[in-house]
Amino acid sequence: MPEFKYEIVKELGVISENARGWTKELNLVSWNDREPKYDIREWAPEHERMGKGVSLTEEELLTLAELIASRDEEDSVE
């Protein structure tokens, strides 16, 4: 598997934490020295390991926020 680099440019917040201490986070991450993107994924306690996640441009993040804000109560899973 090819090597890749990442730098957490800014930690924006923790969404949740599991029993093993891993946290699902929203961060601004630069992958392979590219322009940073908003990134949602699980991280080990010291950010030494990570799970699968999704990276979004600012435009995609704003669209996601609009979709969340416009959902109806009927759309809730609870």
C-alpha positions in Angstrom: 0.0 0.0 0.0 1.5 3.4 -0.9 2.5 5.8 1.9 0.4 8.8 2.5 0.8 11.9 4.6 -1.7 13.8 6.6 -1.7 16.9 8.8 -4.6 17.8 11.1 -4.5 21.6 10.4 -7.3 22.3 12.8 -9.3 20.2 15.3 -12.9 21.5 15.0 -14.7 19.2 17.4 -15.6 15.7 18.7 -18.9 14.3 17.5 -18.8 11.1 19.7 -16.6 8.7 21.6 -16.8 4.9 21.7 -15.9 2.5 24.6 -12.4 2.0 23.3 -11.6 5.7 23.5 -11.7 6.4 19.8 -13.4 9.6 18.8 -15.4 10.6 15.8 -14.2 14.1 14.9 -14.7 16.9 12.5 -11.3 18.3 11.5 -9.6 20.3 8.8 -7.1 17.8 7.3 -4.4 18.2 4.6 -3.8 14.9 2.8 -0.5 14.4 0.9 0.3 18.1 1.2 -2.9 19.1 -0.7 -5.4 21.9 0.2 -7.0 21.0 3.6 -10.6 19.6 3.5 -13.2 19.1 6.2 -12.9 15.5 7.4 -15.2 13.3 9.4 -13.7 10.0 10.7 -12.8 8.1 13.9 -9.4 8.6 15.4 -7.4 6.7 18.1 -6.8 8.7 21.3 -3.4 10.3 20.1 -4.4 10.5 16.4 -1.8 7.8 15.6 -4.4 5.6 13.9 -7.6 6.4 12.0 -10.7 4.7 10.6 -12.4 5.2 7.3 -14.0 8.6 6.8 -15.2 11.2 4.4 -13.5 14.4 3.3 -15.6 17.4 2.1 -14.8 20.7 0.4 -16.2 23.8 2.1 -19.0 23.9 -0.5 -19.9 20.3 0.2 -19.8 20.9 4.0 -22.2 23.9 3.6 -24.5 21.9 1.4 -24.6 19.1 4.1 -25.3 21.7 6.8 -28.2 23.1 4.7 -29.6 19.5 4.2 -29.4 18.9 7.9 -31.0 22.2 8.8 -33.9 21.7 6.3 -34.9 18.2 7.3 -38.3 17.6 8.8 -39.0 15.9 12.1 -40.4 13.0 10.1 -36.9 12.5 8.7 -35.5 11.7 12.2 -34.5 8.1 12.9 -35.7 8.4 16.5 
